[in-house]
Amino acid sequence: MNNETEQLILGVDPGTTIMGYALLRVHLRQSEIVELNVVKMTRLQGQNAKLKKIFESTTDILTQYKPDILAIEAPFFGKNPQSMLKLGRAQGVVIAACLHAGLPVYEYSPRKIKQAITGNGSASKEQVAAMLHAMYTFNNDSNYLDATDALAVAVCHHLQNRISVCGNDNKANNWQSFLAQNQDRIIKN
């Protein structure tokens, strides 16, 4: 981005059947959706063909939009080890493509994402989509829940990192550091 206070966040909800992705432009405390879409791999046969499609699609997104960072949903621990393995591979391919392009990578658990968007870490996909629809204008098509999940990851990253986007890279990690960095805000009697 040209402006130091502006970032383009690529949010990804990885999957080997459907991969959701969203691009969120953030300037100070404001944000807007640049792209909200999915990559479908339902007609591809075999995991290798799907992983190749994920890599090519991610590379195309990086080339077309030139995002500044990747925010990706971390795999959740389910009951089916095969599904987790496939999801982990899909996530790994996206991360590798982004790291190769020089993007910093941030991972967020599904629970943290839902908590950031709805205030409830156990919210459904539909509840997350409804809250995002209240925040932004986009087609609220239930066929694109993977895309809204990707948007949720990008928005979660934005909300978690608002201070640094606003130009304050010296985040305080405790009260003593905060007070030392903000002497002008202390009212002395």
Backbone bond lengths (Angstrom), bond angles and torsions (degrees), N, CA, C in turn:
res aa  C-N    CA-C-N  psi(-1)  N-CA   C-N-CA  omega(-1)  CA-C   N-CA-C  phi
1 M - - - 1.439 - - 1.525 109.15 -
2 N 1.281 116.34 149.77 1.453 120.93 179.70 1.522 111.93 -73.63
3 N 1.285 117.77 -39.45 1.447 122.96 -176.40 1.526 109.33 -91.04
4 E 1.325 117.66 131.86 1.459 121.27 -178.16 1.520 112.61 -63.94
5 T 1.321 118.00 -23.68 1.456 120.46 -178.91 1.528 111.81 -94.18
6 E 1.306 117.62 8.27 1.452 121.40 179.85 1.518 109.38 -115.56
7 Q 1.321 115.92 137.25 1.459 121.77 177.46 1.510 109.47 -134.43
8 L 1.321 115.11 151.42 1.455 121.14 171.47 1.521 106.36 -114.59
9 I 1.317 115.46 113.57 1.461 122.12 -176.88 1.522 108.82 -97.93
10 L 1.332 116.14 127.10 1.461 121.95 171.86 1.522 106.91 -95.05
11 G 1.324 116.33 114.28 1.462 121.81 175.58 1.515 108.55 -100.50
12 V 1.340 116.55 135.06 1.462 120.46 -178.58 1.521 110.57 -132.14
13 D 1.325 115.03 132.88 1.461 122.95 169.55 1.526 105.10 -108.31
14 P 1.353 117.49 97.78 1.461 119.66 -172.81 1.521 112.54 -69.83
15 G 1.308 114.97 150.99 1.459 121.65 176.23 1.506 109.55 -170.78
16 T 1.326 116.97 157.96 1.465 119.96 179.87 1.526 111.78 -101.25
17 T 1.318 117.58 -4.16 1.459 121.21 172.92 1.522 109.14 -106.04
18 I 1.333 115.30 -48.82 1.461 122.04 175.83 1.524 107.96 -137.13
19 M 1.322 116.44 129.01 1.459 121.92 174.68 1.525 107.51 -111.63
20 G 1.314 115.94 120.64 1.458 119.99 176.96 1.511 110.16 -89.09
21 Y 1.325 116.51 144.12 1.465 120.03 174.37 1.520 109.85 -144.24
22 A 1.321 113.97 150.13 1.460 120.98 179.28 1.513 108.39 -144.48
23 L 1.302 116.11 146.18 1.457 121.93 173.87 1.517 107.19 -117.80
24 L 1.325 114.78 123.33 1.455 122.09 -176.67 1.521 108.34 -119.51
25 R 1.336 115.73 118.40 1.468 120.44 176.47 1.519 107.61 -89.02
26 V 1.325 114.93 127.99 1.458 121.60 -177.20 1.517 108.66 -120.69
27 H 1.325 115.30 128.35 1.463 121.28 174.97 1.518 106.92 -133.12
28 L 1.338 115.66 113.97 1.456 121.89 -174.39 1.530 108.93 53.99
29 R 1.313 118.43 -118.36 1.468 120.28 -178.35 1.528 112.71 -99.47
30 Q 1.316 117.18 3.20 1.459 120.75 -178.38 1.519 110.05 -103.32
31 S 1.321 115.36 150.11 1.461 119.87 178.73 1.520 109.87 -145.31
32 E 1.329 114.15 153.54 1.458 119.98 177.81 1.522 109.43 -145.19
33 I 1.321 115.14 148.12 1.458 120.90 178.63 1.525 108.64 -78.41
34 V 1.326 115.55 128.12 1.464 121.35 175.46 1.525 109.46 -95.32
35 E 1.329 116.34 -40.60 1.469 121.98 -179.04 1.515 108.41 -152.35
36 L 1.315 115.79 143.38 1.459 123.27 178.40 1.523 106.36 -144.12
37 N 1.351 117.17 112.92 1.453 118.72 -172.09 1.518 111.02 -160.22
38 V 1.315 115.09 179.22 1.464 121.87 176.84 1.518 110.04 -133.53
39 V 1.323 115.10 156.76 1.458 122.49 170.51 1.518 104.99 -112.50
40 K 1.336 115.96 119.93 1.471 120.62 -178.54 1.521 109.69 -98.00
41 M 1.323 114.65 135.43 1.463 120.54 179.01 1.521 111.24 -126.23
42 T 1.321 116.70 23.96 1.459 121.03 -175.09 1.522 112.84 -66.42
43 R 1.300 118.63 -27.28 1.467 121.01 -177.42 1.526 113.41 -92.21
44 L 1.321 116.75 -4.56 1.457 119.78 -179.39 1.523 110.49 -84.21
45 Q 1.303 116.04 141.79 1.466 121.72 179.93 1.520 110.13 -102.26
46 G 1.305 117.56 127.80 1.460 122.26 175.32 1.515 112.98 88.89
47 Q 1.328 114.73 146.47 1.458 121.42 -178.38 1.527 113.27 -64.20
48 N 1.325 117.11 -37.68 1.468 119.01 -178.81 1.525 111.79 -62.96
49 A 1.326 116.99 -39.77 1.467 120.66 178.29 1.530 110.30 -64.59
50 K 1.328 116.47 -38.46 1.466 120.69 179.32 1.524 110.98 -68.93
51 L 1.324 117.29 -42.46 1.469 120.41 178.59 1.528 110.97 -63.69
52 K 1.329 116.16 -38.76 1.472 120.47 177.05 1.530 110.25 -62.29
53 K 1.333 117.04 -42.62 1.472 121.74 179.07 1.533 110.44 -64.06
54 I 1.340 117.25 -40.26 1.464 121.13 177.97 1.524 109.61 -62.23
55 F 1.325 117.08 -45.48 1.465 121.02 -179.91 1.528 110.96 -62.54
56 E 1.335 116.54 -48.53 1.471 120.43 -178.87 1.529 111.33 -63.19
57 S 1.321 116.94 -42.03 1.467 120.58 -179.92 1.525 110.93 -65.87
58 T 1.331 116.66 -42.72 1.466 120.12 178.18 1.517 110.53 -62.48
59 T 1.315 116.80 -44.08 1.468 121.59 178.63 1.527 110.59 -61.11
60 D 1.329 116.82 -41.75 1.470 120.84 178.02 1.532 110.94 -62.59
61 I 1.331 116.93 -42.81 1.472 121.34 178.79 1.523 109.88 -62.46
62 L 1.325 116.57 -43.39 1.470 120.76 179.68 1.520 111.25 -63.28
63 T 1.318 116.88 -40.70 1.461 121.71 -179.72 1.529 111.05 -68.74
64 Q 1.317 116.59 -43.54 1.464 120.48 -176.55 1.523 112.98 -72.23
65 Y 1.328 117.80 -44.47 1.464 120.30 -171.40 1.526 114.84 -102.63
66 K 1.315 117.44 -21.85 1.473 122.79 -179.31 1.541 112.36 52.72
67 P 1.336 116.93 58.47 1.468 118.74 179.26 1.521 111.63 -67.32
68 D 1.319 115.36 161.39 1.462 121.70 -179.37 1.520 112.91 -90.78
69 I 1.332 116.99 -31.78 1.461 120.62 -178.01 1.523 110.29 -146.91
70 L 1.327 114.93 160.89 1.459 121.96 173.44 1.520 108.55 -111.58
71 A 1.324 116.37 129.81 1.462 123.18 169.48 1.522 105.32 -117.16
72 I 1.323 116.66 120.71 1.461 120.65 -173.45 1.519 110.32 -129.22
73 E 1.326 114.44 146.45 1.459 119.72 177.71 1.523 108.74 -77.05
74 A 1.316 115.65 128.94 1.458 121.65 177.56 1.526 108.65 -73.49
75 P 1.333 116.89 148.54 1.466 118.40 177.60 1.525 110.60 -63.70
76 F 1.314 115.44 141.50 1.459 119.42 176.01 1.519 108.17 -92.58
77 F 1.308 116.33 156.12 1.450 120.91 -178.04 1.518 108.94 -90.75
78 G 1.329 115.41 102.92 1.456 120.90 -179.05 1.518 111.14 -101.11
79 K 1.296 114.16 -171.84 1.460 120.42 -177.97 1.516 112.70 -85.56
80 N 1.333 117.64 -21.14 1.460 121.22 -175.06 1.532 109.99 -100.72
81 P 1.336 117.66 107.11 1.475 120.17 -178.82 1.531 113.38 -61.95
82 Q 1.330 118.29 -33.03 1.469 120.96 178.97 1.527 111.04 -64.58
83 S 1.324 116.18 -41.83 1.470 119.87 178.61 1.522 110.66 -64.74
84 M 1.327 116.39 -41.56 1.468 120.27 178.77 1.520 111.12 -63.11
85 L 1.329 117.00 -40.39 1.457 120.94 179.64 1.528 110.36 -63.30
86 K 1.327 116.89 -45.95 1.468 121.17 179.00 1.526 110.89 -61.82
87 L 1.324 116.66 -44.48 1.456 121.16 -179.98 1.530 111.23 -64.47
88 G 1.329 116.29 -41.12 1.467 120.79 177.90 1.520 111.90 -62.89
89 R 1.324 116.41 -38.47 1.472 119.84 177.17 1.526 110.65 -65.25
90 A 1.330 116.66 -43.58 1.469 120.59 179.43 1.527 109.97 -61.42
91 Q 1.316 116.18 -44.30 1.460 120.60 178.86 1.532 109.89 -62.52
92 G 1.317 117.10 -43.68 1.465 121.64 -179.72 1.516 112.91 -60.27
93 V 1.320 116.56 -39.14 1.469 120.73 179.56 1.531 110.18 -65.52
94 V 1.319 117.12 -43.57 1.477 120.88 178.60 1.527 109.82 -63.04
95 I 1.331 116.23 -46.73 1.465 120.30 -179.32 1.521 110.78 -61.86
96 A 1.334 117.56 -44.07 1.469 121.06 179.95 1.526 111.33 -60.86
97 A 1.319 117.28 -43.62 1.474 120.67 179.42 1.530 110.13 -62.20
98 C 1.323 116.87 -41.70 1.466 120.74 -178.59 1.527 111.62 -71.60
99 L 1.322 117.07 -40.36 1.467 119.75 176.84 1.526 110.67 -63.23
100 H 1.331 116.13 -40.17 1.469 120.23 178.19 1.528 111.05 -61.75
101 A 1.336 116.53 -32.55 1.470 121.11 178.76 1.534 112.07 -83.50
102 G 1.340 117.20 -1.77 1.453 120.72 176.53 1.518 115.44 89.15
103 L 1.327 117.99 13.13 1.459 120.76 -179.53 1.521 111.29 -84.08
104 P 1.324 117.37 138.41 1.462 119.12 169.35 1.532 108.44 -70.51
105 V 1.318 116.21 147.46 1.457 122.10 -175.26 1.525 109.67 -117.75
106 Y 1.330 116.10 131.78 1.460 122.69 177.17 1.520 108.26 -124.90
107 E 1.322 116.08 129.96 1.459 122.32 -179.69 1.519 110.16 -110.07
108 Y 1.321 116.16 138.77 1.456 121.45 178.38 1.524 109.53 -131.76
109 S 1.322 115.87 137.05 1.470 120.30 178.41 1.526 109.14 -71.19
110 P 1.334 116.66 152.01 1.469 118.81 177.47 1.531 112.42 -55.24
111 R 1.306 116.93 -38.39 1.465 121.23 -179.80 1.537 111.24 -63.77
112 K 1.329 116.85 -43.55 1.469 121.03 -179.96 1.533 110.56 -64.99
113 I 1.322 116.70 -39.36 1.470 121.63 179.56 1.530 109.82 -63.43
114 K 1.332 116.24 -49.16 1.464 120.46 -179.90 1.526 110.88 -61.72
115 Q 1.328 116.17 -39.63 1.465 120.96 178.81 1.528 110.82 -63.02
116 A 1.338 116.47 -42.68 1.466 120.82 -179.09 1.526 112.03 -65.62
117 I 1.326 117.39 -35.67 1.465 120.89 -175.13 1.522 112.21 -86.85
118 T 1.336 116.94 -45.65 1.466 120.04 -172.63 1.521 114.11 -109.02
119 G 1.336 116.55 -15.29 1.454 119.40 -173.66 1.514 112.17 86.06
120 N 1.328 117.14 -1.10 1.462 122.74 -178.92 1.525 109.24 -129.66
121 G 1.324 117.07 112.78 1.462 121.24 -178.69 1.509 114.64 -67.43
122 S 1.332 117.30 -9.14 1.475 121.69 179.23 1.529 112.07 -108.57
123 A 1.312 117.67 15.24 1.471 121.29 -177.34 1.528 110.93 -62.85
124 S 1.323 115.84 152.83 1.464 121.14 177.30 1.528 110.10 -81.31
125 K 1.338 115.82 166.11 1.467 120.78 175.80 1.534 110.10 -57.88
126 E 1.311 116.31 -38.83 1.458 121.26 -178.69 1.533 111.32 -66.45
127 Q 1.328 116.47 -38.40 1.467 120.09 178.15 1.528 110.80 -67.03
128 V 1.339 116.59 -40.60 1.464 120.97 177.50 1.529 109.34 -62.34
129 A 1.333 116.31 -46.24 1.466 120.99 -179.94 1.528 110.96 -61.40
130 A 1.326 117.10 -41.69 1.469 120.67 -179.80 1.528 111.04 -64.01
131 M 1.323 117.28 -41.37 1.468 120.44 179.36 1.535 110.48 -66.10
132 L 1.331 116.54 -42.54 1.466 119.99 178.22 1.521 110.73 -63.89
133 H 1.333 116.04 -36.99 1.466 119.84 178.67 1.528 110.83 -65.48
134 A 1.318 116.63 -30.90 1.472 119.91 176.31 1.523 111.04 -72.69
135 M 1.333 117.23 -25.92 1.468 121.97 -178.18 1.527 112.39 -87.41
136 Y 1.341 116.65 -33.16 1.467 122.48 -173.57 1.525 110.06 -133.55
137 T 1.326 115.69 160.88 1.452 121.00 175.13 1.523 108.55 -98.23
138 F 1.321 116.38 118.79 1.466 122.30 175.45 1.515 108.65 -162.19
139 N 1.321 116.14 166.31 1.453 122.25 178.66 1.523 108.57 -68.58
140 N 1.313 117.66 116.17 1.458 122.58 -177.46 1.528 110.07 -89.78
141 D 1.310 117.25 59.98 1.453 124.47 -178.08 1.528 109.27 -87.13
142 S 1.320 117.12 125.64 1.468 120.40 -178.33 1.528 112.27 -63.86
143 N 1.342 117.68 -17.22 1.463 120.49 176.23 1.527 111.45 -71.56
144 Y 1.322 116.78 -13.27 1.456 120.55 -176.71 1.531 112.67 -111.52
145 L 1.334 117.42 31.30 1.462 119.92 178.37 1.523 111.36 -62.49
146 D 1.336 117.87 -29.08 1.459 119.66 176.55 1.533 110.31 -68.20
147 A 1.331 116.71 -34.33 1.469 120.34 176.97 1.518 110.29 -69.23
148 T 1.340 117.72 -41.66 1.462 118.99 178.74 1.528 110.60 -68.89
149 D 1.329 117.57 -30.57 1.471 119.59 173.65 1.524 110.33 -63.41
150 A 1.320 116.74 -39.10 1.468 121.04 177.54 1.529 110.50 -66.04
151 L 1.332 116.05 -40.76 1.466 120.12 176.22 1.524 109.78 -62.11
152 A 1.317 116.88 -39.81 1.462 120.95 179.33 1.527 111.02 -60.54
153 V 1.332 117.33 -38.45 1.471 120.79 178.44 1.529 109.74 -64.63
154 A 1.335 116.66 -44.32 1.467 120.83 179.81 1.524 110.90 -64.45
155 V 1.323 117.41 -43.38 1.466 121.19 179.40 1.532 109.85 -66.12
156 C 1.323 116.89 -40.37 1.466 120.74 176.75 1.529 110.14 -57.75
157 H 1.332 116.52 -45.40 1.464 119.34 178.78 1.528 110.34 -61.72
158 H 1.319 116.38 -44.49 1.469 120.77 179.11 1.527 110.81 -58.40
159 L 1.314 116.70 -46.78 1.461 120.38 -178.54 1.529 111.71 -66.83
160 Q 1.312 117.61 -34.86 1.460 121.75 -179.68 1.525 112.09 -73.22
161 N 1.325 116.89 -23.42 1.465 120.77 -172.34 1.515 113.40 -123.41
162 R 1.309 118.04 24.65 1.460 121.37 -177.65 1.519 113.14 -56.67
163 I 1.292 118.54 -38.53 1.470 120.93 -176.00 1.522 110.48 -62.85
164 S 1.355 117.33 -45.13 1.463 118.48 -177.93 1.524 111.36 -70.39
165 V 1.337 117.88 -31.13 1.458 120.55 177.30 1.516 109.91 -67.81
166 C 1.314 117.01 -30.49 1.464 121.14 179.74 1.518 112.35 -79.71
167 G 1.311 117.33 6.05 1.455 120.06 173.87 1.509 114.96 100.47
168 N 1.308 119.87 1.85 1.455 121.73 178.80 1.520 109.25 -104.19
169 D 1.321 116.78 92.63 1.457 120.98 -178.18 1.517 112.25 -85.01
170 N 1.324 117.69 -5.78 1.461 121.42 -179.62 1.523 109.71 -97.48
171 K 1.315 116.76 65.10 1.455 120.53 -179.80 1.514 110.05 -64.92
172 A 1.305 115.50 137.88 1.458 120.66 174.68 1.524 108.33 -84.76
173 N 1.323 115.66 136.74 1.456 117.86 179.40 1.527 112.09 -105.56
174 N 1.337 117.00 4.45 1.459 121.83 172.88 1.525 108.48 -157.98
175 W 1.344 115.97 170.26 1.464 120.22 -176.49 1.524 112.48 -62.95
176 Q 1.314 116.28 -39.35 1.470 119.21 -178.65 1.528 110.61 -61.55
177 S 1.340 117.50 -43.70 1.465 121.18 177.74 1.523 110.93 -64.79
178 F 1.340 116.08 -41.61 1.466 120.02 179.84 1.526 110.67 -60.16
179 L 1.331 116.22 -47.11 1.465 120.03 -179.66 1.525 111.50 -63.58
180 A 1.332 116.98 -39.50 1.466 120.69 179.33 1.532 110.72 -64.37
181 Q 1.339 117.30 -36.23 1.460 121.67 -177.35 1.531 112.68 -83.22
182 N 1.321 117.89 -12.97 1.456 121.11 -173.91 1.521 112.33 -128.85
183 Q 1.317 116.43 48.36 1.466 121.15 -179.76 1.526 112.06 -58.05
184 D 1.331 116.73 -33.15 1.462 120.91 -178.34 1.532 113.10 -69.78
185 R 1.319 117.37 -13.18 1.461 120.78 -179.05 1.520 113.01 -97.21
186 I 1.311 117.20 -4.71 1.447 121.51 -177.93 1.512 109.84 -86.45
187 I 1.328 115.84 128.29 1.465 121.72 178.56 1.519 107.03 -95.09
188 K 1.311 115.14 119.79 1.461 120.61 -178.52 1.515 109.16 -107.36
189 N 1.328 116.68 132.97 1.472 121.77 -179.79 1.513 110.20 -91.15
